């Protein structure tokens, strides 16, 4: 029995090159970023080498908005502080006037010693009213202090949150230049549509993969066998492979895994089952995507 299928080499293990980690931060309200430049697929890189660039337009627009908002919040904080200073100053003046009035009433009470009982009683009442007024103004002053302290604190918190958001975006702007996390061979990732990432493709926090640095020692062949042939396939069977890059060579492999569930083959209107095959490179340099 002979079954023939097309496949592609891919690495079992690889290091992923993804969008900047800071893009996942909830304060970053950017849905996606376009790739403006990327090195040629198959480029050998070392750790820290340039790999790709992401479009900074949306980041710069958000930064501009945040800086403008920060200026507004800082002006608002200054206004709150000025208002607080005026209100509290007036409250302190009120306390001083109430204290002066209390002293005046105390003197009146002392001077009423030789007056009639009614005059003495009235002087005592006036003194008690002045005392209550002073106590009330002191309590009001404490409440005013608490109120304006809260207002200033809220304004300062707004400014700090704005500064934190700006710091996150500034970090994102610096990280839009994507570098290799380690040494290896650059292989483009595939998007949700199955097409390889390229200049103009968009990446985001949900689909962060830009490229990969595969471990070439873990290459395998992935093929999709049609439903009508899958009953002939089982793990452990030997496989003969032809690779386009080496048209005169024949490679060998062994079926490692057969999928239990099929999936529709694009453009063929039939179901295929994923088959993973370990490949003996036979001394040749095999690369992902062949």
PyMOL commands that set and color helices and strands:
alter all, ss='L'
color gray80, all
select helices_A, chain A and resi 21-24+57-114+117-174+216-218+230-232
alter helices_A, ss='H'
color red, helices_A
select strands_A, chain A and resi 7-11+14-18+33-38+44-45+50-54+177-179+184-188+202-203+209-214+219-226+238-243+246-258+263-265+270-280
alter strands_A, ss='S'
color yellow, strands_A
deselect
rebuild
show_as cartoon
